[in-house]
Amino acid sequence: MPALAALPTALAVTFLNPAAYVDGMVVFGSMANQYTDAGKWAFTVGAVAGSTLFFIVVGYGARYLARPLSRAVVWRWLNLGIAVVMVAMAARLAQTV
C-alpha cells in the first residue's frame, strides 16, 4: 500500500519539525497565558479546531487545485500577483521610513 509506505516519512516530517514545536508551545502558549483558566481551555479548543480545519483545507485544497496549478500560465499570473503585492508592500514600507 503506497499510503502505508509514506507513513514513516509523514510522521518524521510532522514530529521532527522544530517549527511546529515553536508555534505550538511557545507562540500559542504565550498567547493563551493572557486568559483565565476557563479561557485557556476555550483558547486551546479553538486552536486545535482551527489547526485541524487548516490542515483539512490545505489537503483538500491541494487536491482540488492540482490540475489548474499544473499549467504554466497559471503560475505566471500567480507570480505576477505575488510580485505586485511585494512591490506594494515595499512602497508602503518606504513611505513610512
C-alpha positions in Angstrom: 0.0 0.0 0.0 1.6 3.4 -1.0 0.0 5.3 1.8 1.5 2.9 4.4 4.9 3.3 2.8 4.7 7.1 3.1 3.6 6.9 6.8 7.2 7.0 8.3 8.1 10.0 6.2 4.9 11.8 7.1 5.5 11.1 10.8 9.1 12.2 10.6 8.2 15.5 8.9 5.4 16.1 11.4 7.2 15.2 14.7 10.8 16.1 13.9 9.8 19.6 12.7 11.1 22.2 15.3 8.9 25.0 13.9 5.9 23.0 14.9 7.0 22.9 18.5 7.9 26.6 18.5 4.5 27.5 17.1 2.6 25.1 19.2 4.2 25.6 22.5 5.9 29.0 22.6 3.6 31.1 20.5 0.3 29.6 21.3 1.4 29.1 25.0 2.3 32.7 25.4 -1.0 33.8 23.7 -3.0 31.5 25.9 -1.4 32.9 29.1 -3.4 36.2 28.8 -6.7 34.3 29.6 -8.0 32.9 32.8 -8.2 29.1 33.4 -11.6 28.7 31.6 -10.4 31.0 28.8 -7.3 28.9 28.4 -9.4 25.8 27.7 -11.5 27.7 25.3 -8.4 29.0 23.6 -7.0 25.5 23.4 -10.1 24.1 21.9 -10.3 26.9 19.3 -6.6 26.5 18.4 -7.0 22.7 18.0 -10.1 23.2 15.9 -8.5 25.9 13.8 -5.4 23.8 13.2 -7.4 20.8 12.2 -9.6 22.8 9.9 -6.5 24.4 8.4 -4.8 21.1 7.6 -8.0 19.6 6.1 -8.5 22.7 3.9 -4.8 22.5 2.8 -5.1 18.8 2.0 -8.3 19.0 0.0 -7.4 22.4 -1.5 -4.1 20.9 -2.9 -6.1 18.1 -4.4 -8.7 20.4 -5.9 -6.1 22.9 -7.2 -3.6 20.3 -8.6 -5.0 20.4 -12.1 -5.1 24.2 -12.5 -1.7 24.7 -10.9 -0.1 22.2 -13.3 -0.4 24.8 -16.1 2.5 27.3 -16.6 0.2 30.2 -17.4 -1.5 30.0 -14.0 1.9 30.1 -12.3 2.9 33.2 -14.4 -0.3 35.0 -13.2 0.3 33.8 -9.7 3.9 35.0 -9.7 2.8 38.4 -11.2 0.2 38.8 -8.4 2.8 38.0 -5.8 5.2 40.5 -7.3 2.6 43.2 -7.3 1.8 42.6 -3.6 5.6 42.6 -2.8 6.2 45.9 -4.6 3.1 47.5 -3.0 4.4 46.4 0.5 7.9 47.7 -0.3 6.4 51.0 -1.4 4.3 51.2 1.7 7.3 50.5 3.9 9.4 53.1 2.1 6.7 55.7 2.7 6.8 55.1 6.5 10.5 55.4 6.9 
